[in-house]
Amino acid sequence: MAEEFEEKRRYFRVSDTINLLHRVVNEQQVNQRSHVSQDVLSACSLSAALEALNQEAAAMAPRLERRDPEMFEYLKLLDSKINLIAQSFSPPQGEFTDHDKREVSLSAAGVAFTNAEALPVGTLLELRMVLTSCLAVIVAYGRVAQCKDISADNPEQPFAVCVEYVNMKEEDRELLIKHVVKKQMQQLRGKNA
C-alpha cells in the first residue's frame, strides 16, 4: 500500500478546466484498456472542439500580444474567420456539450471533480476527457476512492469525487502526463507575467 501511495505521489497534479463525462460501469467493462481517440469530432461537436482550442490559445495570448502585437491582431482575425465558418455549419450533435466543462484536479494517477450526485467509494466509472493540449479524447476507467459532501461550499455540485485510474495503458498515462506538465508550465508562466 505504501508503494502504491508513493507511486501516485510522483505524478504532478494540476487544476484544469476540461470536458468530462462519466458513467458507472461494471467490472467486466473495466477490464477493457483505456484508449485515446484523435478523432475528436466523433466525440464532441465542432463548437466544443473549437472552444477547447480557444482555451489553449487564451493561455498563450498575453505573451504573444506583448511580443508581437501585429501578429497577435492578425491571429485574432483568423480566429474570428474560423469561428464564422464554424457557425455557418450545422454542427452534428456530439457527445460533449458546453455543460460538460468541469474544473478538475488532474494527474496521471487520477482525477477529482465535483458532482451533483454522490458516488459510493468503490464505484467503477468510465471517464471521457477532452485534453486540449493535444485535442484528443481519452477514455479511461477508474474507481471512486473518495466522495465528500461539500454542499456547504457548493450547493449546485455538492459532492467532491476523487477517482483513481485502473487498467490504463502506459501510452495513455504518458499523454496525460504531457498534458498536465504543459498546463503546469502555462500556469507558472501566467504567475510570472
N, C-alpha and C positions, 0 to 999 in steps of 0.2 A: 504494500500500500504506500509506503514512504517513497519507493522508487517511482510509482505512478504519479504521486504528488510532485516530485522533483521534475519529472518529465513534463508535466503541464506547466510548471513554473518557468521553464526555459523558453517558452513562447512569449512573444510580445503580445500585448493586448492594447487595442485602440478603440476609442469611441468613434462611431461612424454612422452615417445615415445610408441605409441600403433598402432595396426592395426585398422583403422577406415574406415567404408563405410557409406555413407549417400545417401538417396534418398528422393525426395519430395513425400509426401503422402497427402491424403485428411482428412477432419475432422472425417469421419467415421472410417478410419484406426487408427487414433489416439485414438479412444475410446477403442481400444484393450489395454490390460495391457502389461507393459514391461515383459520380460521373460529372463531367463538365460538358456543357453544350456551348459551342461557339456560335451556334445559330440562335442568337438572342431573339430575333423576331418571331421564332416559333414559340417562345415562352412569354413574350410581352409585346405590347403594341409598339408601333414606331414612336409614338409620343413618349412612352415610358423610357424607351431606349435613348431617345434624344435628350430627355431630361436627365438621365444618368450621365450622359456625356457632358451636359451643361454643368452639372455639379463638379465634374472633374476639371473642366475648363475654368470654372469660377475660382478654384483654388490657385490657379496659375495667373489669373488676370492681373492682380495688383503688381506682381513683379514685372510682367510684360509691359504693363502700362507705364511703369517708371522707366524701364529700359528703353522702350521704343514706342512712344505714343502714337506715331503714324501707323505703324504696323498693327498696334492694338485696335485702332479705329477701323482699319481695313478688315481685320478678323471679325470685328463686331458686325460689320456689314455682311460679310459672308455668312455669319451665323444667322442673321436675320433672313437672308435669302433661303437658307436651308430650312428654317422654321416655316417660312411661307410655302415652300414646296411641300413640306410635310403636312401642313394644314390643308392643302388642296386635295390630298389623297384622303379617301375614307379609310382610316386605319382599321385593320382587322381587329376584332376583339381578342386580345391576348389573355394570358393567364394573369399577369400582373396588372394592377391599376395604381393610380396615384395614392389610393388609400392603403396600399401595402408598404408604403415607406415607413421605416421604423428607425428610431435611434437604438443602436445596439452597442454592446461591448463585444468586440470580435477578436478572436485569436485562432491559431491553427489547432487548438485543442477543444474549443467550444465557442458558444455564443450565448449572450444574455440579452433578454429583451423584455419589454412589458407586454402584458396580455390582458384582454378583457375577462378571460376565464381562468380559473385555477387549473393547473395541470399537475396531477399527482406525481410525486417522486417515483421514478422508475418507468414512467410512460415513455414509450418509444415514438419518435417523431421522424417524419420525412421533412427535411428543410430544403427549400428552394431559395437561393440567394442570387441577386444580380450583383456582380462585382464590377464596379465602374472602372477600375484601373485597367482591366483587360476586356471589358464589355463581354463577359461570359456569364452564363448561368451555371452555378454549381449546385448539384443535388447531393445532399449529404444526409446521413441518418444519425440520430442522436438519442440519448437517454436523458430525461429530465433528472438533474442532480439536485435541484433545489427550486422551491416555489414559495416566495414570500408575499404576504399581504402588505401592500404599500398604499392601500386605499386612502389613508390619511393625507398622503402627498400627491396621489394621482387617482382621483375618482373615476376618470374615463378608462384608464388601463390599470386596474387595481392590483395586478399581480406581477411581480418580477420573477421571471423564469430563467434559470441557468441550465443550459443543455451541454452535455459532453458528447463529442462526435464518437461514433462507433463504426467500425468496419470502413474506414476511409482509406482510399488509395493514396500512396505516398505522393504521387504527382499532383493530386488534388490538394493535399496538405501543402505542398510547395507553392501552388498557386495562391492559396490563402495567405501563406507567409509573405509572398511578394506583395500582395495587396495590402496587408497590414503594415509592412515596412514602408511602402510608398505613402500610405495615409499618415503614418507617424512622421515621415520626413516633411510632408506638406504642413502638418500641424506645427512642427518645430519651426519651419520657415515662417509660418504665419505669426508665431510668437515673436520672432526676431525682426519682423518687418516693422 
